[in-house]
Amino acid sequence: MKKQPDFYSDLEPFLQCKDYTVSEELYDVKRNHAYDMLVTFPVPEKLENYYKSEKYISHTDSKKSLFDKMYQFVKNFTLQKKVDLINSFGFENNTILDIGAGTGDFLKVCLKNNWTVFGIEPNQQAREIAKEKGIILHNDLEVYSNKKFDVITLWHVLEHVENLSEFISQLHNLLSENGKLIVAVPNYKSDDAVYYKEFWAAFDVPRHLWHFSQQSISKIFSSENFVVEKILPMKFDSFYVSMLSEKYKTGNMNFLNGFWRGFVSNWKARKTSEYSSLIYIIKKS
């Protein structure tokens, strides 16, 4: 049996962040130099309790606040872009598994584009909302243990996974031989992350257990017989994250400041490629 890497070994202090969504508890974010990644420490015993909040809008279709409305607008705008990406692969069977499917909006658009859709979502409330849209989601990856998929997507999901190496190994078994794995995660080396430091909203402790760089994604996936084929930016994320970071830092949303910082982050990333969030297109090696 292959030895699993210990991502919690040889950690160095990096910064300390507050959970602004649920508990207001403080958590250490430590650096693992070997993998060029950051690690949230400690991990709460009942991590699922830290998702139980109306503020966690990926599990709802909330449009209560102006910020909620902006989130839903941008989400709807980007859905077709995501489908355009998977359509570009030119698969014949068009089978897709979306892990962390939320309220099912991405799979609903995939379904309209002639994909055979499957999904995983641990949150019961989100699954019920998806069901009302005609999208049936399961809460356990084991349901699909005997299937193979052309495309597997994880839109801001990998940072939530506790058993990282074991999970990626499962993905390898589920992906067809010529399939594509799409992983979107925040990038702690982006300019907005560097600017906001402990107030950077994409740290989102303790729900985000891992904070990846381009090097860490490449190294972790290569150890599980994957190779990163291409990296794409998620340019809208810098604006959303910066606006939320402004609220954490100042107590007010400060839309103009947040928009400006998001713009600056994207502008600098034109040279560095360190966008606020990145999409990794990954295949079996």
Backbone torsions as a table, in degrees:
resi	resn	phi	psi	omega
1	MET	NA	133.5	-177.3
2	LYS	-68.4	137.0	178.3
3	LYS	-72.9	131.3	179.7
4	GLN	-82.3	137.3	178.4
5	PRO	-66.0	146.2	178.5
6	ASP	-99.5	98.9	-177.7
7	PHE	-74.8	-9.2	-179.4
8	TYR	-97.5	5.5	-179.7
9	SER	-89.6	149.6	176.4
10	ASP	53.2	48.3	179.4
11	LEU	-88.1	143.3	177.3
12	GLU	-118.7	147.0	177.6
13	PRO	-58.2	140.6	177.7
14	PHE	-125.0	-61.6	172.9
15	LEU	-162.6	177.0	179.1
16	GLN	-124.4	133.4	-176.0
17	CYS	-123.0	153.8	176.1
18	LYS	-100.5	146.3	170.8
19	ASP	-81.4	102.9	-177.3
20	TYR	-85.8	-9.9	-172.6
21	THR	-91.1	-41.1	-172.0
22	VAL	-124.7	-62.0	-163.3
23	SER	-104.0	-21.5	-172.2
24	GLU	63.2	17.6	175.1
25	GLU	-75.5	156.8	177.1
26	LEU	-98.7	140.5	178.1
27	TYR	-133.1	145.2	174.3
28	ASP	-81.1	139.0	169.4
29	VAL	-113.2	114.4	-173.0
30	LYS	-112.7	154.5	-177.0
31	ARG	-98.5	131.9	170.1
32	ASN	-104.6	103.7	-175.1
33	HIS	-66.5	-36.0	-176.6
34	ALA	-59.2	-35.7	-178.9
35	TYR	-108.6	1.7	-179.6
36	ASP	53.9	44.7	-179.4
37	MET	-134.7	164.4	176.6
38	LEU	-110.3	150.7	-174.2
39	VAL	-130.2	131.8	175.3
40	THR	-80.8	132.5	-176.2
41	PHE	-143.7	134.4	-3.7
42	PRO	-85.5	172.2	174.3
43	VAL	-90.9	124.7	-179.6
44	PRO	-61.2	149.1	-179.6
45	GLU	-63.2	-43.0	179.8
46	LYS	-111.7	74.4	-175.4
47	LEU	-61.7	-30.5	-177.8
48	GLU	-60.8	-26.3	179.8
49	ASN	-68.0	-20.2	-177.1
50	TYR	-84.6	2.6	174.4
51	TYR	-102.6	-4.5	-174.4
52	LYS	-88.0	81.6	180.0
53	SER	-158.0	141.1	175.3
54	GLU	-66.6	-18.8	177.5
55	LYS	-70.1	-19.3	-178.1
56	TYR	-85.6	81.3	-165.7
57	ILE	-76.4	-9.3	175.7
58	SER	-71.3	-14.9	177.6
59	HIS	-99.0	5.1	178.7
60	THR	-137.2	174.1	171.1
61	ASP	-111.0	34.0	-172.7
62	SER	-59.8	136.6	173.7
63	LYS	-132.7	32.7	-174.8
64	LYS	-70.1	-49.5	-176.0
65	SER	-100.1	167.3	175.7
66	LEU	-60.3	-38.6	179.8
67	PHE	-65.3	-41.0	176.0
68	ASP	-58.6	-44.4	-178.2
69	LYS	-63.7	-39.9	177.5
70	MET	-63.7	-43.1	179.8
71	TYR	-59.6	-47.9	-177.8
72	GLN	-66.0	-36.8	178.4
73	PHE	-63.2	-49.3	-179.7
74	VAL	-64.8	-39.1	178.8
75	LYS	-58.8	-46.3	-179.3
76	ASN	-65.5	-36.1	178.9
77	PHE	-64.9	-40.0	-175.1
78	THR	-82.2	-16.6	-178.0
79	LEU	-57.9	-46.7	-178.7
80	GLN	-66.8	-33.3	176.5
81	LYS	-61.7	-40.3	178.2
82	LYS	-64.6	-42.0	179.5
83	VAL	-67.7	-38.4	176.0
84	ASP	-58.2	-38.2	179.4
85	LEU	-63.0	-49.4	-177.7
86	ILE	-70.8	-30.2	176.4
87	ASN	-65.7	-28.9	-177.1
88	SER	-67.9	-16.0	-178.5
89	PHE	-74.6	-22.3	174.5
90	GLY	71.3	37.2	177.5
91	PHE	-76.2	152.2	179.0
92	GLU	-88.2	-44.2	-176.1
93	ASN	-77.1	-30.0	178.0
94	ASN	54.2	54.1	174.1
95	THR	-102.0	132.3	-177.7
96	ILE	-134.2	138.2	173.6
97	LEU	-116.5	119.2	176.9
98	ASP	-104.6	117.6	-178.8
99	ILE	-99.2	127.8	-171.9
100	GLY	77.2	49.8	-169.5
101	ALA	-75.1	-5.6	177.6
102	GLY	60.4	-127.6	-178.2
103	THR	-95.0	14.0	169.0
104	GLY	84.7	8.5	-175.0
105	ASP	-65.1	-41.3	179.3
106	PHE	-62.5	-45.8	-179.8
107	LEU	-66.8	-31.6	177.5
108	LYS	-62.9	-41.8	177.3
109	VAL	-69.5	-37.4	176.5
110	CYS	-60.7	-42.4	-179.7
111	LEU	-59.7	-41.0	178.5
112	LYS	-67.4	-20.2	179.3
113	ASN	-101.8	26.8	172.4
114	ASN	66.8	33.1	172.2
115	TRP	-99.1	144.6	171.1
116	THR	-87.9	116.3	-166.0
117	VAL	-107.0	144.2	175.4
118	PHE	-139.3	149.9	-177.2
119	GLY	-152.6	152.9	176.1
120	ILE	-121.7	132.0	174.4
121	GLU	-150.4	114.5	-178.2
122	PRO	-67.6	-28.3	-173.7
123	ASN	-81.0	121.7	-175.5
124	GLN	-64.3	-41.7	-179.9
125	GLN	-59.8	-43.9	179.1
126	ALA	-64.6	-39.9	178.8
127	ARG	-62.2	-38.5	-179.3
128	GLU	-67.6	-38.8	176.9
129	ILE	-65.2	-41.7	178.4
130	ALA	-62.4	-39.9	-179.3
131	LYS	-61.3	-37.5	177.1
132	GLU	-63.8	-22.8	178.0
133	LYS	-92.4	2.2	179.5
134	GLY	88.0	13.4	-179.7
135	ILE	-110.3	116.5	-179.7
136	ILE	-93.2	121.6	-179.5
137	LEU	-116.4	149.1	175.0
138	HIS	-108.8	165.0	-177.2
139	ASN	-105.7	2.2	-175.0
140	ASP	-140.0	129.2	-178.9
141	LEU	-63.8	-24.3	-178.4
142	GLU	-61.2	-22.9	178.4
143	VAL	-56.0	-31.8	-175.2
144	TYR	-106.1	20.9	-173.1
145	SER	-60.7	-23.3	-178.9
146	ASN	-103.9	11.6	-179.0
147	LYS	-108.3	161.3	173.5
148	LYS	-126.2	142.4	-175.9
149	PHE	-124.1	143.8	175.7
150	ASP	-69.0	-39.9	-178.6
151	VAL	-134.4	134.7	171.1
152	ILE	-122.3	128.2	-177.7
153	THR	-117.4	142.0	174.1
154	LEU	-134.5	93.2	-179.4
155	TRP	-88.6	101.0	-178.4
156	HIS	55.6	55.8	-178.5
157	VAL	-124.5	-39.0	-172.4
158	LEU	-58.3	-32.3	-179.2
159	GLU	-68.1	-13.3	-179.8
160	HIS	-95.0	-11.3	-170.3
161	VAL	-78.8	128.7	-177.2
162	GLU	-76.6	-54.2	-177.7
163	ASN	-93.0	81.0	-167.0
164	LEU	-60.6	-55.1	-176.3
165	SER	-64.8	-42.8	178.7
166	GLU	-61.3	-40.3	179.8
167	PHE	-65.7	-44.8	-179.6
168	ILE	-65.3	-35.0	174.8
169	SER	-62.1	-39.2	175.6
170	GLN	-61.8	-40.8	179.0
171	LEU	-60.8	-38.7	179.3
172	HIS	-61.4	-40.0	179.6
173	ASN	-70.3	-29.4	-176.6
174	LEU	-86.1	-20.9	-175.9
175	LEU	-84.3	135.2	176.8
176	SER	-65.3	163.9	-171.9
177	GLU	-56.9	-38.8	-179.8
178	ASN	-108.0	19.6	-175.7
179	GLY	-74.3	169.9	179.7
180	LYS	-120.2	133.8	174.3
181	LEU	-106.7	126.4	-180.0
182	ILE	-113.6	118.8	-177.4
183	VAL	-123.4	118.5	176.5
184	ALA	-111.7	126.0	-179.0
185	VAL	-142.3	155.9	172.4
186	PRO	-65.3	156.6	-177.7
187	ASN	-120.7	108.0	-174.9
188	TYR	-71.4	-4.1	177.4
189	LYS	-98.4	6.6	177.7
190	SER	-70.7	162.7	-178.9
191	ASP	-66.5	-36.4	179.8
192	ASP	-67.9	-33.2	175.7
193	ALA	-66.5	-42.9	179.8
194	VAL	-65.8	-38.3	-178.4
195	TYR	-69.8	-47.4	-174.4
196	TYR	-85.3	-16.2	177.9
197	LYS	49.9	-123.2	-174.0
198	GLU	-67.3	-13.5	178.8
199	PHE	-91.7	-1.7	-178.3
200	TRP	-61.3	118.5	-171.9
201	ALA	-63.1	-27.1	-177.4
202	ALA	-76.8	-5.3	169.2
203	PHE	-68.4	-39.3	171.2
204	ASP	37.5	50.4	178.5
205	VAL	-70.8	149.2	-4.2
206	PRO	-92.4	6.9	-178.0
207	ARG	-64.4	-38.4	174.7
208	HIS	-87.4	108.3	-177.2
209	LEU	-83.4	-28.5	-175.4
210	TRP	-128.1	148.8	-179.7
211	HIS	-132.2	108.5	-165.3
212	PHE	-96.4	153.6	166.3
213	SER	-113.4	172.9	177.1
214	GLN	-62.4	-38.4	-179.5
215	GLN	-66.0	-41.3	-177.6
216	SER	-66.7	-40.8	177.9
217	ILE	-60.9	-46.5	-179.9
218	SER	-60.6	-44.3	-176.4
219	LYS	-70.3	-44.1	-178.5
220	ILE	-64.8	-44.1	-177.7
221	PHE	-74.1	-32.2	178.1
222	SER	-65.8	-30.6	178.5
223	SER	-71.2	-14.3	177.6
224	GLU	-110.9	25.4	175.8
225	ASN	64.6	40.2	171.6
226	PHE	-120.0	161.6	173.0
227	VAL	-137.8	137.5	176.8
228	VAL	-76.2	121.0	-176.1
229	GLU	-91.9	-36.3	-175.6
230	LYS	-159.2	150.9	177.5
231	ILE	-126.4	129.7	-178.2
232	LEU	-123.2	150.1	179.5
233	PRO	-84.5	153.1	167.6
234	MET	-113.4	88.2	-167.6
235	LYS	-70.5	-26.9	179.9
236	PHE	-69.7	-26.8	-174.5
237	ASP	-60.9	-34.2	-177.7
238	SER	-62.6	-35.8	-179.8
239	PHE	-71.9	-47.4	179.9
240	TYR	-60.8	-48.4	-177.8
241	VAL	-66.8	-39.5	-178.7
242	SER	-67.4	-38.8	178.1
243	MET	-64.0	-42.0	178.6
244	LEU	-69.3	-36.4	177.7
245	SER	-64.2	-37.3	176.1
246	GLU	-58.8	-41.9	179.4
247	LYS	-63.7	-42.2	179.4
248	TYR	-65.8	-36.5	-174.9
249	LYS	-79.4	-39.3	-171.9
250	THR	-113.4	-14.8	-175.8
251	GLY	90.7	-7.5	178.6
252	ASN	-127.3	152.9	-176.7
253	MET	-65.7	-38.6	177.9
254	ASN	48.5	64.8	-175.6
255	PHE	-55.9	-42.0	-176.9
256	LEU	-65.9	-45.3	178.6
257	ASN	-62.7	-43.8	179.8
258	GLY	-63.2	-42.3	178.7
259	PHE	-63.1	-41.6	-179.3
260	TRP	-64.1	-44.0	-179.9
261	ARG	-65.5	-36.4	176.5
262	GLY	-63.8	-40.7	178.3
263	PHE	-63.9	-45.9	179.9
264	VAL	-61.1	-41.9	-179.7
265	SER	-61.2	-45.1	178.8
266	ASN	-66.7	-37.3	-179.3
267	TRP	-63.8	-45.6	179.9
268	LYS	-67.5	-32.5	-178.3
269	ALA	-69.6	-15.5	175.8
270	ARG	-60.0	-29.8	178.9
271	LYS	-96.6	-37.2	-173.4
272	THR	-93.0	-19.7	-173.5
273	SER	66.9	11.8	-178.8
274	GLU	-94.8	71.3	178.3
275	TYR	-74.4	162.4	-176.2
276	SER	-58.1	-40.6	172.7
277	SER	-134.8	149.9	-177.2
278	LEU	-129.9	145.0	173.8
279	ILE	-103.3	123.8	177.4
280	TYR	-105.0	122.6	173.5
281	ILE	-96.8	118.6	-168.1
282	ILE	-125.1	142.7	176.9
283	LYS	-132.8	167.8	176.2
284	LYS	-68.5	139.9	-179.7
285	SER	-87.7	NA	NA
